[in-house]
Amino acid sequence: MTRIDGTMRGVHWATTSPEPAFVAKPVNRRTDYDIAVVGAGFCGLSIALHAATAGAAVVVVEAGTVGCGASGRNGGIVVPHFPGAMTPDDAVMQLGRTKGEALAELVAGGPGFVFDHVRALGIDCEAEQNGWLQPAHSPASLKKVRRVYQSWQARGVDVEWLDGADVAALTGAQGYVGGWFRNTGGTVNPYALALGLARVAAARGADIRQNAPVIGIRSEGAVRVLNTAQGEIRARKVVIATNAHTPALYPGLESSVIPVLLYHGFTRPMRDDERSAILPTRACFTDLRKSGGFARYNSENRLIMGGAIFRPSDQRAWSERHSRRRLTELFPQLSDLQAESFWTGWCALTNEALPAVQRLEKDVYSLIGFSTRGVALAQTLGREMAAFLCESRTEAELPVRVGGIRKIALQPLKRFLGGFAFPIYQLRDSLGLT
């Protein structure tokens, strides 16, 4: 399991969060529950909130603090699309027609659900639904991006094709040759969103326990007993939603995802004249480059920077140099940018770039591996998983693959090599091969 830092020290989202730090309410505490959720990130909190709303007795156990993993450390971009160049047709090829189309519908509607939910629940997470675009930075990426656009368009999704001039006008960035846009995407303060989800889930009866790592799970008849740092917890059903921080509670579970260490940081606040030319509508974007090609503003009008960590280097110095090069490549007028904040966090990748429900034993499941699309997808799949656990949806109706543990071959080696891959990403991106 990757190390958990519950302090959120250095994470800019924590310093600006309008939602206060989560404080547990012992009034919700008991010893026996219908559902135990391991992990208090977007997925686990969504499961808890929706299950508690449906009347289930729910406990969430978190090894660190609410949102301290990927949920509170990501870029906060709410994307109406699969990872990278994956299309809905690709999802259908992987999952079959019924599940693939159901997942595509969930992905397309994900940002709409997130922003509507935030408003309905009164969560103050600096939500801005100004749209998201996927621009192409090379002729090779243009073919892939157009294929993505056409796949969504064929399903009747409201998407807009942009030529190079359109992309330049919408982003203020140089070097893009086309792309597609969807107005449902946007941005949030992800840590504030996690805190808000925890607050509402607790208000609806969920027991959320922080600093309570699960050491083991055993069965006593129809009951599952979780051995935690705060004592034993009994539940009829258990779901593990720990993503890159997944512990080895079952053989092979920890090896069902590849943790990848990413960094993020923010620049100084942009001046008014700069903001009139750079992301003038405050739309955000993410391109196909594995070495980082994205931009958004936060509530202080800072631009975000980020990418994968190159492990042998001085991580912060190397990452900042790369980010400055990429930002000045996109926005040549910003030659003086420095990172005024810097933090790291782990995301979880799968071979298929899609999460799956894994059956660990009777009434014990995992739902992990969101492959950089967790802001929306972890919450919408959390809602679906809650319905399944509350028995208002069948296993066959879940829009992801359901089965045993899907252990990744050579996972320890792939995990190790991932920390050395960033220069290769840079080279491929510079040659237009991405």
FENSUL-V548616 format. One record per pair of residues at least 12 apart in sequence whose ideal C-beta (glycine too) atoms are under 8 Angstrom apart, sorted by the first residue. I is the first residue (numbers start at 1). J is the second residue. D is the distance in whole Angstrom. If there is no record, write none. Layout:
BEGIN
i->[I I]
j->[J J]
d->[D D]
END
This chain:
BEGIN
i->[1 1 1 1 1 1 2 2 2 2 4 4 4 4 4 4 5 5 6 6 6 6 6 6 7 7 8 8 8 8 8 10 10 10 11 11 11 11 11 12 12 12 12 12 12 12 13 13 13 13 13 13 13 14 14 15 16 16 16 16 16 16 17 17 17 17 17 18 18 18 18 18 19 19 19 19 19 19 19 19 20 21 21 22 22 22 22 22 22 22 22 22 24 24 24 24 24 25 28 28 28 28 28 29 30 30 30 31 31 31 32 32 32 32 33 33 33 33 33 33 33 33 34 34 34 34 34 34 34 34 35 35 35 35 35 35 35 35 35 35 35 35 35 35 36 36 36 36 36 36 36 36 36 36 36 37 37 37 37 37 37 37 37 38 38 38 38 38 38 38 38 38 38 39 39 39 39 39 39 39 39 39 40 40 40 40 40 40 40 40 40 40 41 41 41 41 41 41 41 41 41 41 41 42 42 42 42 42 42 42 42 42 42 43 43 43 43 43 43 43 43 43 43 43 44 44 44 44 44 44 45 45 45 45 45 45 45 45 46 46 46 46 46 46 46 46 47 47 47 47 47 47 47 47 48 48 48 48 48 49 49 49 49 49 49 49 50 50 50 50 51 51 51 51 52 52 52 52 53 54 54 54 54 55 56 56 57 58 58 58 58 59 59 59 59 59 59 60 60 60 60 60 60 61 61 61 61 61 61 61 61 62 62 62 62 62 63 63 63 63 63 63 63 64 64 65 65 66 66 66 66 66 67 67 67 67 67 67 69 69 69 69 69 69 70 70 70 70 70 70 70 71 71 71 71 71 71 72 72 72 72 73 73 73 73 73 73 73 74 74 74 74 74 74 74 74 75 75 75 75 75 75 76 76 76 76 76 76 76 76 76 77 77 77 77 77 77 77 77 77 78 78 78 78 78 78 78 78 78 78 78 78 79 79 79 79 79 79 79 79 80 80 80 80 80 80 80 80 80 80 80 81 81 81 81 81 81 81 82 82 82 82 83 83 83 83 84 84 85 85 85 85 85 85 86 86 87 87 87 87 88 88 88 88 88 88 88 89 91 91 91 91 92 94 94 94 95 95 95 95 99 99 99 99 101 102 102 103 103 103 104 105 106 106 106 106 106 107 107 107 107 108 108 108 109 110 110 110 110 111 111 111 111 111 111 112 113 113 113 113 114 114 114 114 114 114 115 115 115 115 117 118 118 118 121 121 121 122 122 123 123 123 123 123 123 124 124 125 125 125 125 125 125 126 126 126 126 126 126 127 127 127 127 128 128 128 128 129 129 129 129 130 130 130 130 130 130 130 131 131 131 131 131 131 131 131 131 132 132 132 132 132 132 132 132 132 133 133 133 133 133 133 133 133 133 133 133 133 134 134 134 134 134 134 134 135 135 135 135 135 135 135 135 135 136 136 136 136 136 136 137 137 137 137 137 137 137 137 137 137 138 138 138 139 139 140 140 140 141 141 141 141 141 142 142 144 145 145 145 145 146 146 146 148 149 149 152 152 157 158 158 158 159 159 159 160 160 160 160 161 161 161 162 162 162 162 163 164 164 164 167 170 170 170 170 171 171 171 171 171 171 172 172 172 172 172 173 173 173 173 173 174 174 174 174 175 175 176 179 179 181 185 185 186 187 187 187 187 187 188 189 189 190 193 197 209 209 211 211 212 212 212 213 213 213 214 214 214 214 214 215 215 215 216 217 217 217 217 219 219 220 222 222 223 223 224 224 224 224 224 226 236 237 237 237 237 238 238 238 239 239 239 239 239 239 240 240 240 240 240 240 240 241 241 241 241 241 242 242 243 243 243 243 243 243 243 243 243 244 244 244 244 244 244 245 245 246 246 246 249 250 250 250 250 251 252 252 253 253 253 253 255 255 255 255 256 256 256 256 256 256 256 256 256 256 257 257 257 257 257 257 258 258 258 258 258 258 258 258 259 259 259 259 259 259 260 260 260 260 260 260 261 261 261 261 261 261 261 261 262 262 262 262 262 262 262 262 263 263 263 263 263 263 263 263 263 263 264 264 264 264 264 264 264 265 265 265 265 265 265 265 265 265 265 265 266 266 266 266 266 266 266 266 266 267 267 267 267 267 267 267 267 267 267 268 268 268 268 269 269 269 270 270 270 270 274 274 275 275 277 278 278 278 278 278 279 279 279 282 284 284 288 289 289 289 290 290 290 290 290 291 291 291 291 291 291 291 291 292 292 292 292 292 292 292 293 293 293 294 295 295 302 303 303 303 305 305 305 305 305 305 305 306 307 307 307 307 307 308 308 308 308 309 309 309 310 310 310 310 311 311 312 312 315 316 316 319 319 320 320 320 322 322 323 324 324 324 347 347 347 347 348 348 348 348 349 349 349 350 350 350 350 351 351 353 354 354 354 354 355 355 355 355 355 355 355 355 355 356 356 356 356 356 356 357 357 357 357 357 357 357 358 358 358 358 359 359 359 360 365 366 367 367 367 367 381 381 384 384 385]
j->[242 245 246 247 248 254 244 245 259 346 63 64 68 69 213 245 64 68 63 64 65 68 210 211 65 68 65 67 68 72 191 341 342 343 72 73 191 343 345 264 265 266 298 302 341 343 72 73 76 189 190 191 192 72 191 341 126 189 192 298 299 300 125 189 191 192 195 124 125 126 189 192 123 124 125 192 193 195 196 199 195 65 195 65 66 67 195 198 199 202 208 210 202 207 208 209 210 202 202 205 206 207 208 207 57 59 207 232 233 234 57 223 234 235 57 58 59 207 233 234 235 236 51 56 57 58 235 236 237 389 47 48 51 56 57 58 59 235 236 237 238 239 389 390 58 59 60 61 224 226 233 235 237 238 239 51 58 59 60 61 238 239 241 60 61 214 226 238 239 240 241 242 249 60 61 62 69 240 241 242 243 245 60 61 62 65 66 67 194 198 208 210 67 69 70 71 72 194 241 242 243 374 378 71 190 193 194 197 374 375 378 379 382 241 243 367 368 370 374 378 379 381 382 385 60 62 239 241 242 382 60 66 71 194 197 198 201 382 197 378 379 380 381 382 383 386 239 241 367 382 383 385 386 389 60 201 206 208 386 197 200 201 204 206 382 386 382 383 386 387 206 386 389 390 201 204 205 206 204 386 387 390 392 390 389 390 205 201 205 206 207 206 207 208 209 233 235 198 201 206 207 208 209 209 212 213 214 226 228 230 233 208 209 210 211 212 211 212 213 214 242 245 247 210 211 210 211 194 195 198 208 210 190 191 193 194 195 198 242 243 244 245 345 346 243 244 345 346 347 348 374 190 191 193 194 374 378 190 191 194 345 190 191 262 264 343 344 345 190 262 264 345 347 372 374 375 190 264 294 296 304 306 187 188 189 190 193 296 298 304 375 132 185 186 187 284 286 294 296 375 110 111 114 115 129 132 185 186 187 188 375 376 110 111 132 185 286 373 375 376 107 108 109 110 111 112 132 182 184 185 376 107 132 134 148 152 182 373 107 353 354 373 353 371 372 373 288 353 141 144 145 147 148 288 148 353 147 148 151 152 100 101 104 107 151 152 155 151 103 104 107 354 104 352 354 401 354 399 400 401 398 399 400 401 155 397 399 354 399 400 155 399 377 380 381 384 399 373 376 377 380 152 155 157 380 376 377 379 380 129 132 184 185 186 376 184 376 379 380 383 127 188 375 376 379 380 127 129 184 186 379 188 193 196 196 197 200 196 200 192 193 196 197 199 200 192 196 188 189 190 192 193 196 187 188 189 192 298 299 186 187 188 193 186 187 188 282 183 184 185 186 183 186 187 281 282 283 284 181 182 183 184 185 186 281 283 284 181 182 184 185 186 283 284 285 286 162 167 170 171 179 180 181 182 185 283 284 285 148 179 180 285 286 287 288 162 167 171 173 176 178 179 285 287 176 177 178 179 287 288 175 176 177 287 288 289 293 429 432 434 177 432 434 177 432 432 433 434 287 288 289 432 434 177 178 288 178 179 180 288 161 178 180 180 161 180 180 182 182 182 183 184 180 181 182 180 181 182 183 178 179 180 178 179 180 181 178 176 177 178 179 279 280 281 283 278 279 283 285 295 330 277 278 279 280 331 278 285 295 330 331 329 330 331 332 329 330 287 285 287 283 283 284 284 282 284 296 297 298 375 298 299 375 375 379 228 230 229 230 228 229 230 228 229 247 226 227 228 247 249 227 228 229 249 238 249 250 364 361 362 234 236 363 235 236 236 237 238 363 364 238 363 363 364 365 389 363 364 365 364 365 366 367 385 389 253 360 364 365 366 367 368 366 367 368 378 382 366 368 257 346 347 348 368 369 370 374 378 257 259 260 346 347 348 259 346 348 366 368 360 360 361 364 405 405 405 407 358 360 366 405 407 408 411 412 350 358 366 368 369 405 406 407 408 411 348 349 350 368 369 408 348 349 350 408 411 414 415 418 346 347 348 349 415 418 308 346 347 348 349 418 308 309 311 344 345 346 418 419 306 307 308 309 344 345 346 347 306 307 308 309 315 316 319 342 343 344 304 305 306 342 343 344 345 304 305 306 319 320 323 339 340 341 342 343 298 300 302 303 304 305 339 340 341 302 303 304 305 327 334 337 338 339 340 302 337 338 340 300 301 302 297 301 302 303 333 334 297 301 333 295 303 331 333 334 295 296 297 297 296 297 434 425 429 434 308 425 428 429 434 307 308 322 326 422 425 426 429 305 306 307 308 322 323 326 326 330 429 306 327 330 340 327 334 337 320 323 324 326 327 337 339 323 319 322 323 326 422 418 421 422 425 344 419 422 419 420 422 423 419 420 419 420 344 339 342 339 342 338 339 342 422 426 339 337 338 339 370 371 372 374 368 369 370 371 369 371 372 369 371 406 408 406 408 371 369 371 400 401 367 368 369 370 371 377 378 381 400 369 400 401 402 403 406 385 395 398 400 401 402 403 403 404 405 406 402 403 404 405 385 405 381 382 385 400 399 400 398 399 398]
d->[8 6 6 4 7 6 6 5 5 5 5 4 7 7 8 6 7 6 8 3 4 5 7 7 8 8 7 8 6 6 7 7 7 5 6 6 7 4 8 8 8 5 8 8 4 7 6 7 7 5 6 4 7 7 5 8 8 7 8 7 6 7 8 6 5 4 6 4 7 7 7 6 7 6 7 4 8 4 5 7 7 8 7 7 4 8 5 5 6 8 7 7 7 8 6 6 6 5 6 6 7 4 8 5 7 8 7 8 7 6 8 8 5 7 5 6 5 7 7 7 4 8 8 4 5 7 7 5 7 8 8 8 5 5 7 5 8 6 7 5 7 7 5 8 8 5 8 7 7 6 6 4 7 5 8 8 7 7 5 7 8 6 6 8 6 5 8 7 7 5 7 6 8 8 8 6 8 7 4 4 7 7 5 8 4 8 5 7 7 6 6 7 6 5 6 4 8 6 7 8 6 8 7 5 8 7 6 7 6 7 4 5 7 4 7 6 8 7 7 4 7 7 5 8 6 8 8 4 8 7 7 7 8 6 4 6 6 7 7 7 4 8 8 3 6 7 6 6 8 4 8 5 5 7 5 5 4 7 8 6 6 4 7 7 8 8 7 5 4 7 8 4 6 6 6 4 5 4 5 7 8 5 7 8 7 6 7 8 7 5 7 7 4 8 7 6 7 8 7 6 7 4 7 5 5 8 6 7 5 8 7 7 7 5 7 6 7 7 4 7 8 7 8 7 7 5 7 6 6 4 7 6 7 5 8 3 6 7 8 6 7 5 7 7 6 6 6 6 5 7 6 6 7 8 5 7 7 6 4 5 8 8 8 8 7 6 7 3 5 8 7 7 7 8 7 6 8 6 7 7 6 6 5 5 6 4 8 7 8 8 7 7 7 8 6 5 6 7 6 7 7 5 5 7 8 7 6 5 7 6 5 5 8 7 6 6 7 6 7 6 7 6 8 6 5 8 6 5 5 5 7 7 8 7 7 8 8 8 6 7 8 7 5 5 5 5 6 7 8 4 7 7 6 6 8 6 6 5 4 8 7 7 4 8 5 6 6 5 5 6 8 7 7 6 7 8 8 8 7 6 8 5 7 7 8 8 4 7 4 6 7 8 7 5 7 7 5 8 8 6 8 7 7 5 7 3 6 7 5 7 8 4 5 6 5 5 7 7 6 8 8 7 7 5 6 8 6 5 8 6 7 7 7 7 7 8 5 8 8 7 6 3 7 8 7 7 7 5 5 8 4 4 6 8 6 4 7 7 4 7 7 5 8 5 5 8 6 8 7 7 4 8 6 8 6 4 5 7 6 7 4 7 6 7 7 4 8 7 6 8 3 7 7 5 7 7 7 7 6 7 5 7 4 7 8 6 8 5 7 6 6 7 6 7 8 8 5 7 7 4 7 4 6 5 6 5 5 5 7 7 6 6 7 5 7 6 6 8 8 8 7 4 7 7 7 5 6 7 7 5 8 7 6 5 5 6 7 6 6 7 8 7 8 7 6 4 8 8 7 7 7 8 5 7 5 7 5 7 8 7 8 6 6 5 6 6 5 6 5 6 5 8 8 7 6 7 6 7 6 7 8 5 4 6 7 6 8 8 7 4 6 8 6 7 6 7 7 7 8 8 7 8 7 7 8 5 5 7 8 7 7 7 6 8 8 7 6 7 8 5 5 4 7 5 7 5 7 5 7 6 5 7 7 7 6 6 8 7 7 8 8 7 8 7 6 7 7 5 7 6 7 6 5 7 8 5 7 5 7 8 5 7 6 6 7 7 7 8 7 4 7 7 7 5 7 8 7 8 6 7 8 7 4 5 7 7 7 8 6 4 8 4 6 4 8 7 7 7 6 8 5 8 8 7 8 4 4 7 7 6 6 5 6 4 7 7 6 7 7 7 6 5 6 6 8 4 6 6 6 5 7 7 5 7 6 6 5 5 6 5 7 6 8 6 8 6 7 5 8 6 5 7 4 7 6 8 6 8 7 6 7 6 7 7 6 7 6 6 7 8 6 7 8 5 6 7 5 6 7 4 8 6 8 7 7 5 7 8 7 7 4 7 5 4 7 6 8 4 7 6 7 7 6 5 5 5 8 7 7 8 5 7 7 6 7 7 7 6 5 5 5 7 5 7 6 7 7 8 6 7 8 8 6 8 7 6 7 6 6 4 8 5 8 4 5 7 4 7 7 6 6 8 7 7 7 4 5 5 7 6 3 8 7 7 6 7 7 8 7 8 7 7 7 8 7 8 4 8 7 6 8 6 7 7 6 7 8 7 8 7 5 7 6 7 7 7 7 4 7 3 6 8 7 7 8 5 8 7 7 5 7 8 7 6 6 7 8 8 7 6 8 6 5 7 7 7 5 8 4 6 8 7 8 6 4 7 7 7 8 6 6 4 5 8 7 8 6 6 7 5 4 7 7 6 7 8 6 6 7 4 8 7 6 5 6 7 7 6 7 8 8 6 7 5 8 8 7 6 6 7]
END
